[in-house]
Amino acid sequence: MTGGDDFLTPAHLGGPPVDTDNCAREPIHIPGAVQPHGALLVLRADDERAVQVSANSEAFVGVAPDALLGQHLADLVGDQGAAALRAAFAQAGPSAMTLTFRNGRTYDVTARRDGELLLMELEPPDVRAGTPALYHAIRDALGALEHAPDLHALLDVAAQRVRALTGLDRVMIYRFAADDSGEVVAEARAPHLHAFLGHRFPESDIPRQARALYVQHLLRFTADAGGGQVPLVPALNPVTNAPLQMGALVLRATSPVHLQYLRNMGVIASMSVSIVQDGRLWGLIACHHGAAHVVPQATRDACEFLGRVLSLQITAKRDAAVNAR
Ligand SMILES: C=CC1=C(C)/C(=C/C2=[NH+]C(=C\c3[nH]c(/C=C4\NC(=O)[C@@H](C)\C4=C/C)c(C)c3CCC(=O)O)/C(CCC(=O)O)=C2C)NC1=O
């Protein structure tokens, strides 16, 4: 996804307010801000020096943006950390690691290269990362998905297992119809919550640019729908002279329109994992929580993995049903 004339100018660059008439053109991939539970550092690949950072950098790495811009990778994480990051930046996709910064603080870091830029997303470390309990939960979920007898049972199992893995209040399987409206076709929820199962929602609830982004990037997460957002400094990336492309970033600030939608539903934290079939968004694993909550990196990665397995199993169940005729 790029900027282009089919998107509005971002609000932080003087664009118009987003409303129900133009929200399908909201440039959600270039919000120019991150969610406050993490921090973003962007370095130029050529010289490994910081060129754009989130305004909350001092709270994370102990250096305010003005002093941080221009600093070298090794200044931030030492030579050993820099070597680990170089190996990560050389990978095709994102790499997850835990690093201790020069100020003595340790973070879960998601590192990736995007063209001429090196991106580092910092989040508070996850105590469950790499624990046997997480691996057992993933392995058990895999087995349950593979042994589901039909599509209906498969979707129920997926909702139950993601809820068990994350501890979120509600996990739904949301299936898109041909007209891109959708229906909640499976649900695992806390007993005190009313059911969304069987409810249908209009196409506009997940507009076209969001659906397009979600085919490319399989997981998005909002830790606190009332938590505000932290701008990038400077607003435009000095290497590209354009807004930073943030569609792949888990810290990407969520559309304010969607944040209002979540608050109206009494939902404070939200996560969804794409279910993709034949290159099209078949549906979502849509998760809600009634309080601000950070789903840790390792748990998010496990949910994204289960989403990929679910997509494959849906294909397998569909093909089995066709062959059984
Ligand atoms: C139980 C049913 C149920 C439904 C149907 C549901 C919808 C839903 N909307 C989502 C995203 C967005 N919606 C809008 C815009 C609008 N939404 C509207 O209703 C109108 C007012 C509107 C504009 C006029 C935008 C810009 C985004 C992109 C946000 C971003 O990625 O930055 C997501 C994925 C994100 C997530 O996981 O929370 C979900 C899962 N979530 C549920 O639980």
The ligand as a Tripos MOL2 file, in Angstrom:
@<TRIPOS>MOLECULE
LIG
   43    46     1     0     0
SMALL
NO_CHARGES

@<TRIPOS>ATOM
      1 C1        -18.0390   -8.4370   16.3890 C.2       1 LIG1
      2 C2        -17.8960   -7.7450   15.2440 C.2       1 LIG1
      3 C3        -16.7430   -6.9090   14.9770 C.2       1 LIG1
      4 C4        -16.5700   -6.1210   13.8660 C.2       1 LIG1
      5 C5        -17.5230   -5.9750   12.7000 C.3       1 LIG1
      6 C6        -15.3220   -5.4630   13.9750 C.2       1 LIG1
      7 C7        -14.8010   -4.5530   13.0420 C.2       1 LIG1
      8 C8        -13.4130   -4.2820   12.8580 C.2       1 LIG1
      9 N1        -13.0420   -3.1020   12.2850 N.2       1 LIG1
     10 C9        -11.6720   -3.1440   12.1470 C.2       1 LIG1
     11 C10       -10.8500   -2.1440   11.6080 C.2       1 LIG1
     12 C11       -11.2310   -0.8770   11.1040 C.ar      1 LIG1
     13 N2        -12.5030   -0.3100   10.9880 N.ar      1 LIG1
     14 C12       -12.3170    0.9300   10.4490 C.ar      1 LIG1
     15 C13       -13.3270    1.9300   10.1140 C.2       1 LIG1
     16 C14       -14.6540    1.9100   10.4240 C.2       1 LIG1
     17 N3        -15.3320    0.9990   11.1900 N.am      1 LIG1
     18 C15       -16.6560    1.3410   11.2540 C.2       1 LIG1
     19 O1        -17.5320    0.7130   11.8670 O.2       1 LIG1
     20 C16       -16.9310    2.5820   10.5050 C.3       1 LIG1
     21 C17       -17.4800    3.6190   11.4410 C.3       1 LIG1
     22 C18       -15.5860    2.9070    9.9770 C.2       1 LIG1
     23 C19       -15.2720    4.0050    9.1840 C.2       1 LIG1
     24 C20       -16.2820    4.9690    8.7240 C.3       1 LIG1
     25 C21       -10.9540    1.1560   10.1840 C.ar      1 LIG1
     26 C22       -10.3800    2.4010    9.5750 C.3       1 LIG1
     27 C23       -10.2720    0.0300   10.5880 C.ar      1 LIG1
     28 C24        -8.7770   -0.1970   10.5180 C.3       1 LIG1
     29 C25        -8.1790   -0.0150   11.8900 C.3       1 LIG1
     30 C26        -6.6440   -0.1100   11.7950 C.2       1 LIG1
     31 O2         -6.1320   -1.2330   11.4750 O.co2     1 LIG1
     32 O3         -5.9960    0.9300   12.0460 O.co2     1 LIG1
     33 C27       -11.1720   -4.3930   12.6300 C.2       1 LIG1
     34 C28        -9.7300   -4.8620   12.6360 C.3       1 LIG1
     35 C29        -8.9280   -4.1660   13.7250 C.3       1 LIG1
     36 C30        -9.1190   -4.8670   15.0480 C.2       1 LIG1
     37 O4         -8.7720   -6.0630   15.1080 O.co2     1 LIG1
     38 O5         -9.6030   -4.2130   16.0010 O.co2     1 LIG1
     39 C31       -12.2770   -5.1060   13.0690 C.2       1 LIG1
     40 C32       -12.2150   -6.5000   13.6420 C.3       1 LIG1
     41 N4        -14.7390   -5.8260   15.1430 N.am      1 LIG1
     42 C33       -15.5750   -6.7080   15.7890 C.2       1 LIG1
     43 O6        -15.3580   -7.2660   16.8680 O.2       1 LIG1
@<TRIPOS>BOND
     1     1     2 2
     2     2     3 1
     3     3     4 2
     4     3    42 1
     5     4     5 1
     6     4     6 1
     7     6     7 2
     8     6    41 1
     9     7     8 1
    10     8     9 2
    11     8    39 1
    12     9    10 1
    13    10    11 2
    14    10    33 1
    15    11    12 1
    16    12    13 ar
    17    12    27 ar
    18    13    14 ar
    19    14    15 1
    20    14    25 ar
    21    15    16 2
    22    16    17 1
    23    16    22 1
    24    17    18 1
    25    18    19 2
    26    18    20 1
    27    20    21 1
    28    20    22 1
    29    22    23 2
    30    23    24 1
    31    25    26 1
    32    25    27 ar
    33    27    28 1
    34    28    29 1
    35    29    30 1
    36    30    31 2
    37    30    32 1
    38    33    34 1
    39    33    39 2
    40    34    35 1
    41    35    36 1
    42    36    37 2
    43    36    38 1
    44    39    40 1
    45    41    42 1
    46    42    43 2
@<TRIPOS>SUBSTRUCTURE
     1 LIG1         1 GROUP 0 **** ****
